[in-house]
Amino acid sequence: MEIAPGKKIYFLSDFHLGAPNQVASRKREDRLVHFLNESKKDAAAFFIVGDIFDFWFEYKTVVPKGFVRILGCLAQISDAGIPIHLFTGNHDLWMKDYLANELNAKVYFEPQTFQLGSKQFYIGHGDGLGPGDYGYKRLKKIFTNPICKWLFRWLHPDAGIRLANYFSAKSRAKTGTADEVFLGEEKEWLIIYTKEKAMELKVDYFVFGHRHFAIDFAINESTRYINLGDWIKLNSYGVFDGNTMQLQYWNH
């Protein structure tokens, strides 16, 4: 992707819209819409790197209720010719083709490499990568199994979405603030994963979400790991001007 002079690429993740309740989610959604409307003025593209929603599932003719403001905003961005790249996260991994069709967005279910300007990027949500976290990795295989998805789809949406929201809330209660705490270079599994991957691929920037802290970490002299943080507490995002990538914070 070539980046025209004066244009920028924006990276965001972990909105968790729908959590922990409608009031808090609506305030977050309004904040995001404000940010997107301001950023689209000089945007070459948007990368939204997972967990847009705290839960998302697409039945054949039904999607979860709500989120019309951010979806409408993203539709306007897409209609203006600005590309949107969406990654599934661990909370909204049951996307199918609704957002791809309605927003003309590209949806990714696994990390991807991109040539943006003169730099090489490796982008993904970050869940299930690196060592450890075997319980979640087993659970993800179940959740992404076609038979399991087919069985869940047979639940009435009122029951299915209510059940999923219940377990999503239980998951947040169990992890608490653990995702917000940097564990150190030797224990952060995304850093471990990135170091190993950097020996295989020539990448300038590894960009992930999932871990709810913002960090710009040097893997080696030419490679950086950037975690985008979240929009629950940090309002953090990445911006790339064609030469350099920076973490910034939305304080409006």
Backbone torsions as a table, in degrees:
resi	resn	phi	psi	omega
1	MET	NA	122.4	174.7
2	GLU	-83.0	144.1	-178.5
3	ILE	-115.9	116.4	-178.1
4	ALA	-66.8	151.9	177.6
5	PRO	-55.3	134.5	179.7
6	GLY	84.8	-5.3	179.1
7	LYS	-98.1	158.6	-177.9
8	LYS	-138.7	156.3	172.3
9	ILE	-108.5	131.4	-177.5
10	TYR	-108.0	140.9	-179.3
11	PHE	-125.5	129.3	179.1
12	LEU	-139.9	159.1	174.1
13	SER	-159.2	166.9	169.5
14	ASP	57.4	66.3	173.7
15	PHE	-85.7	-36.0	-178.3
16	HIS	50.9	47.0	178.8
17	LEU	-63.8	135.1	-174.0
18	GLY	108.6	-18.9	-177.7
19	ALA	-112.8	151.2	-10.1
20	PRO	-82.9	-9.9	178.4
21	ASN	-157.4	173.7	-174.3
22	GLN	-65.1	-38.9	-176.6
23	VAL	-65.0	-51.2	-179.4
24	ALA	-64.3	-40.1	180.0
25	SER	-63.2	-41.1	-179.3
26	ARG	-63.9	-41.2	177.4
27	LYS	-62.1	-41.5	178.6
28	ARG	-65.1	-41.6	179.3
29	GLU	-62.8	-43.3	178.2
30	ASP	-61.0	-40.8	179.2
31	ARG	-63.5	-42.5	179.4
32	LEU	-65.8	-41.4	178.5
33	VAL	-62.1	-41.8	176.7
34	HIS	-59.8	-45.8	179.0
35	PHE	-61.8	-47.1	-177.7
36	LEU	-63.5	-40.2	179.5
37	ASN	-65.2	-36.5	177.1
38	GLU	-73.1	-41.4	-174.5
39	SER	-72.8	-28.5	-176.8
40	LYS	-65.5	-15.4	-179.5
41	LYS	-63.5	-30.0	179.1
42	ASP	-128.7	21.4	-175.1
43	ALA	-85.1	133.1	170.3
44	ALA	-91.0	-27.0	179.1
45	ALA	-171.4	160.2	172.8
46	PHE	-122.2	134.2	171.4
47	PHE	-114.7	117.5	176.8
48	ILE	-109.8	113.6	-160.4
49	VAL	-101.9	49.1	169.4
50	GLY	99.9	155.0	-179.9
51	ASP	55.4	46.2	169.4
52	ILE	-60.6	-44.0	-178.0
53	PHE	-112.5	151.1	175.3
54	ASP	-73.6	-24.5	169.5
55	PHE	-154.5	141.4	178.8
56	TRP	-150.2	131.6	174.4
57	PHE	-146.7	135.0	-179.0
58	GLU	-106.6	106.2	166.8
59	TYR	-74.3	175.7	-177.0
60	LYS	-60.5	-39.6	-177.8
61	THR	-128.4	12.5	-175.2
62	VAL	-135.8	139.4	170.3
63	VAL	-129.4	162.8	-178.6
64	PRO	-58.7	143.1	-179.1
65	LYS	-69.0	142.8	175.4
66	GLY	105.9	-171.7	173.9
67	PHE	67.0	22.4	-175.3
68	VAL	-69.6	-27.4	-177.0
69	ARG	-71.6	-46.3	-179.6
70	ILE	-73.1	-35.5	177.9
71	LEU	-66.7	-39.1	176.2
72	GLY	-64.5	-40.3	178.7
73	CYS	-63.6	-45.1	178.7
74	LEU	-64.6	-35.3	177.2
75	ALA	-63.5	-41.6	178.1
76	GLN	-64.0	-39.6	178.2
77	ILE	-62.4	-46.1	179.7
78	SER	-64.5	-42.2	179.1
79	ASP	-63.5	-24.7	177.1
80	ALA	-80.4	-0.3	176.6
81	GLY	90.5	12.1	178.9
82	ILE	-92.9	120.1	-177.7
83	PRO	-64.5	142.5	175.9
84	ILE	-122.4	127.6	178.4
85	HIS	-115.8	121.5	-177.7
86	LEU	-115.1	133.4	174.4
87	PHE	-111.9	140.9	173.6
88	THR	-76.0	147.6	174.3
89	GLY	-113.5	-173.1	-179.6
90	ASN	-74.2	-16.5	177.9
91	HIS	-96.2	-19.3	-179.3
92	ASP	-130.0	38.6	-175.6
93	LEU	-74.5	-8.6	-179.0
94	TRP	-93.3	35.9	170.4
95	MET	-73.6	155.7	175.9
96	LYS	-131.4	-100.5	-176.9
97	ASP	-126.0	2.5	-176.4
98	TYR	-61.6	-51.6	-177.9
99	LEU	-70.8	-33.2	176.2
100	ALA	-62.1	-41.5	-178.4
101	ASN	-76.9	-46.2	-174.9
102	GLU	-73.7	-35.0	-176.5
103	LEU	-104.8	-2.9	-173.3
104	ASN	53.5	36.8	-178.5
105	ALA	-94.6	155.2	171.7
106	LYS	-93.0	125.6	-176.7
107	VAL	-110.6	132.2	-177.5
108	TYR	-121.4	140.0	-178.7
109	PHE	-108.2	-6.4	178.7
110	GLU	-140.0	160.0	176.2
111	PRO	-56.9	148.1	-177.5
112	GLN	-134.3	154.1	172.7
113	THR	-100.3	144.7	-180.0
114	PHE	-139.0	141.9	169.1
115	GLN	-98.5	108.4	-179.3
116	LEU	-115.3	113.2	-173.4
117	GLY	61.0	-126.9	-179.6
118	SER	-97.6	5.1	-173.1
119	LYS	-114.8	151.4	177.2
120	GLN	-101.9	129.4	-178.7
121	PHE	-117.0	145.5	170.6
122	TYR	-122.8	115.1	-167.8
123	ILE	-125.9	135.7	175.6
124	GLY	-168.2	169.1	179.4
125	HIS	-66.6	-43.8	176.9
126	GLY	111.9	-11.5	-178.9
127	ASP	-71.9	140.2	176.1
128	GLY	76.4	8.4	179.6
129	LEU	-98.1	151.4	177.1
130	GLY	81.5	-173.9	-176.2
131	PRO	-77.6	163.4	173.5
132	GLY	74.4	-166.2	179.8
133	ASP	54.5	42.5	-173.8
134	TYR	-68.3	-31.3	178.3
135	GLY	-61.0	-46.2	179.2
136	TYR	-66.3	-39.5	-179.2
137	LYS	-61.8	-39.1	175.9
138	ARG	-66.2	-41.7	-179.7
139	LEU	-64.2	-38.8	-179.7
140	LYS	-64.1	-37.3	177.6
141	LYS	-62.1	-36.9	177.9
142	ILE	-68.4	-47.2	-177.3
143	PHE	-62.9	-34.3	-177.1
144	THR	-93.2	-0.5	178.2
145	ASN	-67.2	127.8	-177.0
146	PRO	-56.7	-36.2	-180.0
147	ILE	-67.4	-42.7	179.2
148	CYS	-63.4	-40.9	177.9
149	LYS	-64.9	-38.9	179.1
150	TRP	-64.5	-41.4	179.2
151	LEU	-65.9	-42.8	179.5
152	PHE	-62.8	-36.7	-178.6
153	ARG	-62.0	-22.7	179.5
154	TRP	-78.6	-12.2	172.7
155	LEU	-70.9	143.1	173.0
156	HIS	-59.9	138.6	-177.9
157	PRO	-53.1	-37.6	178.9
158	ASP	-59.7	-40.4	-180.0
159	ALA	-77.9	-43.9	-176.3
160	GLY	-64.3	-46.9	-178.2
161	ILE	-69.9	-37.9	177.3
162	ARG	-63.6	-42.6	178.6
163	LEU	-63.4	-45.0	-178.8
164	ALA	-65.1	-41.0	178.0
165	ASN	-63.1	-35.3	177.7
166	TYR	-62.5	-47.9	-178.5
167	PHE	-71.7	-30.1	175.3
168	SER	-64.4	-42.9	177.3
169	ALA	-64.9	-39.1	177.1
170	LYS	-62.0	-39.4	179.6
171	SER	-63.9	-43.6	178.5
172	ARG	-63.7	-41.1	-179.8
173	ALA	-63.9	-36.2	-178.5
174	LYS	-70.2	-43.0	-177.7
175	THR	-81.2	-25.7	178.5
176	GLY	58.0	-126.8	-179.6
177	THR	-99.2	14.9	-175.9
178	ALA	-59.6	-35.5	-178.6
179	ASP	-71.6	-11.6	-178.1
180	GLU	-93.5	-5.7	-172.3
181	VAL	-104.5	123.9	175.9
182	PHE	-75.4	124.7	-173.1
183	LEU	-89.6	-4.4	-177.1
184	GLY	100.6	155.9	-173.8
185	GLU	-56.3	-39.3	-174.5
186	GLU	-79.1	-14.1	-176.0
187	LYS	-114.7	-14.8	179.3
188	GLU	-74.4	112.4	-173.4
189	TRP	-68.6	-24.1	175.6
190	LEU	-73.9	-30.6	173.6
191	ILE	-69.2	-43.5	177.4
192	ILE	-59.3	-46.8	179.2
193	TYR	-61.0	-44.5	-176.8
194	THR	-64.8	-39.6	178.3
195	LYS	-62.0	-42.0	179.0
196	GLU	-67.2	-42.1	-178.6
197	LYS	-67.5	-33.3	-179.5
198	ALA	-65.8	-20.2	176.6
199	MET	-80.3	-18.0	179.0
200	GLU	-95.8	-38.2	-172.7
201	LEU	-119.6	146.1	172.9
202	LYS	-88.8	101.3	-175.7
203	VAL	-128.3	136.4	176.3
204	ASP	-86.0	-40.6	-177.4
205	TYR	-135.2	124.3	166.1
206	PHE	-96.0	122.4	-175.7
207	VAL	-121.6	120.6	-179.2
208	PHE	-133.2	165.7	169.2
209	GLY	-117.7	-133.7	172.8
210	HIS	73.1	-56.4	176.5
211	ARG	-80.2	122.3	-169.0
212	HIS	-85.5	49.5	169.1
213	PHE	-136.9	154.4	-179.6
214	ALA	-100.7	128.7	-178.3
215	ILE	-150.9	143.0	173.1
216	ASP	-121.4	104.8	-168.8
217	PHE	-119.9	129.8	179.7
218	ALA	-79.1	117.8	176.0
219	ILE	-82.2	-42.3	172.6
220	ASN	-154.2	-166.2	-174.8
221	GLU	-64.9	-25.3	-174.8
222	SER	-119.3	-1.4	-173.8
223	THR	-126.6	135.8	179.6
224	ARG	-126.5	144.5	172.8
225	TYR	-104.1	123.6	179.2
226	ILE	-119.8	123.7	171.3
227	ASN	-105.2	131.3	-168.2
228	LEU	-80.9	-9.0	-179.6
229	GLY	78.7	-138.9	-179.2
230	ASP	-155.4	177.6	176.4
231	TRP	-115.8	17.1	174.5
232	ILE	-84.9	-45.4	-179.2
233	LYS	-123.5	-35.4	-168.4
234	LEU	-92.2	-32.0	-173.2
235	ASN	53.6	45.6	-174.8
236	SER	-102.8	154.7	-179.1
237	TYR	-159.2	164.3	176.0
238	GLY	-108.2	147.3	177.2
239	VAL	-136.0	131.1	-177.4
240	PHE	-121.0	125.1	-175.6
241	ASP	-99.8	10.9	-178.0
242	GLY	104.0	-18.4	178.7
243	ASN	-124.6	-45.3	-176.9
244	THR	-132.1	151.8	178.1
245	MET	-110.6	135.0	179.7
246	GLN	-134.0	148.3	169.7
247	LEU	-88.1	135.3	178.5
248	GLN	-136.4	171.6	-176.9
249	TYR	-132.2	138.7	-179.7
250	TRP	-93.9	115.1	-174.7
251	ASN	-118.1	19.7	-177.1
252	HIS	-82.9	NA	NA
